[in-house]
Structure formats: structure tokens, C-alpha cells
Amino acid sequence: MQQDAALRVNRDGTQNVVNAAIEHRKPIVYVSTLNVLPVGAKDRPTDETTVGDGQIASTYVLSKRAAEQVVRDAIQRQGLQ
């Protein structure tokens, strides 16, 4: 139940914003959370290009990852800016 609510807010809410931006041909600035990135190290800091899945897969993290994927998909498939 808690995961469903988190997905509705984060993933589905992001999808609504993406849909509106595409419909009205407007760019968006999407700000996610550090929690979607893998855990880095002092000599290998993490950034948005780091491959991996080091964070704890909590309800929050999973819903934020799903929301970020919505944006990535819209950029690739629908030309979202």
C-alpha cells in the first residue's frame, strides 16, 4: 500500500508533468534525488553517469527511480527537452 502511494506521487505525478510539457511543447527541469544513484567512494565519486545500484531499495528510492525513468523515456522517445 505504501509503495503504491509513493509510485502514484513520484512516478505518476512526474508522468503528468511530462505529458503536460510535451502537450504544450515546453521544456522541464527535472530534479531527482541523490538516492537514485549508486553509492560512490572517495576515489570514485558517483554522478549521473555512474552505473550500478548501490542504494538501499526502499519504497522512496524505487518510486524516485521510476519517476526518473519516466523522464529518461520521454527524452528518448518523445523529444522532451
C-alpha positions as CSV (number, residue, x, y, z in Angstrom):
1,M,0.0,0.0,0.0
2,Q,2.8,2.5,0.9
3,Q,4.7,1.6,-2.3
4,D,1.5,2.2,-4.4
5,A,1.1,5.6,-2.8
6,A,4.8,6.5,-3.4
7,L,4.6,5.4,-7.0
8,R,1.4,7.4,-7.6
9,V,3.0,10.5,-6.2
10,N,6.5,10.2,-7.7
11,R,6.2,8.2,-10.9
12,D,2.6,9.1,-11.9
13,G,3.0,12.7,-10.8
14,T,6.1,13.0,-12.9
15,Q,4.3,11.4,-15.8
16,N,1.6,14.0,-15.6
17,V,4.2,16.8,-15.7
18,V,6.0,15.2,-18.6
19,N,2.7,14.8,-20.5
20,A,1.8,18.4,-20.0
21,A,5.2,19.6,-21.1
22,I,5.0,17.5,-24.3
23,E,1.5,18.7,-25.0
24,H,2.4,22.3,-24.6
25,R,5.9,22.0,-26.1
26,K,7.6,23.2,-23.0
27,P,10.9,22.1,-21.5
28,I,11.1,20.9,-17.9
29,V,13.9,20.8,-15.4
30,Y,13.7,17.6,-13.5
31,V,15.4,17.3,-10.1
32,S,15.6,13.9,-8.7
33,T,17.4,12.7,-5.6
34,L,20.9,11.5,-4.8
35,N,19.2,8.3,-3.6
36,V,18.7,7.1,-7.2
37,L,22.5,6.9,-7.7
38,P,24.8,4.1,-6.7
39,V,27.0,4.6,-3.7
40,G,30.4,6.1,-4.6
41,A,33.7,6.1,-2.9
42,K,36.2,8.8,-2.0
43,D,38.3,7.9,-5.0
44,R,35.3,7.2,-7.3
45,P,32.6,9.7,-6.6
46,T,29.1,9.0,-8.0
47,D,27.4,11.1,-10.7
48,E,24.5,10.7,-13.1
49,T,26.7,8.5,-15.4
50,T,27.7,6.0,-12.8
51,V,26.5,2.5,-13.5
52,G,25.2,0.4,-10.6
53,D,22.6,0.1,-8.0
54,G,24.2,0.6,-4.6
55,Q,21.4,2.4,-2.7
56,I,19.0,0.6,-0.4
57,A,15.9,-0.3,-2.5
58,S,13.4,1.4,-0.2
59,T,9.9,2.5,-1.2
60,Y,11.1,6.1,-1.7
61,V,14.2,5.1,-3.8
62,L,12.2,2.8,-6.0
63,S,9.5,5.4,-6.6
64,K,12.1,8.1,-7.4
65,R,13.9,5.7,-9.8
66,A,10.6,5.0,-11.6
67,A,10.0,8.8,-11.9
68,E,13.4,9.4,-13.2
69,Q,12.9,6.6,-15.8
70,V,9.7,8.3,-16.9
71,V,11.7,11.4,-17.8
72,R,14.5,9.5,-19.4
73,D,12.0,7.6,-21.6
74,A,10.2,10.8,-22.6
75,I,13.6,12.4,-23.6
76,Q,14.4,9.4,-25.8
77,R,11.0,8.6,-27.3
78,Q,9.2,11.8,-27.3
79,G,11.8,14.5,-27.6
80,L,11.2,16.0,-24.2
81,Q,13.6,18.9,-23.5
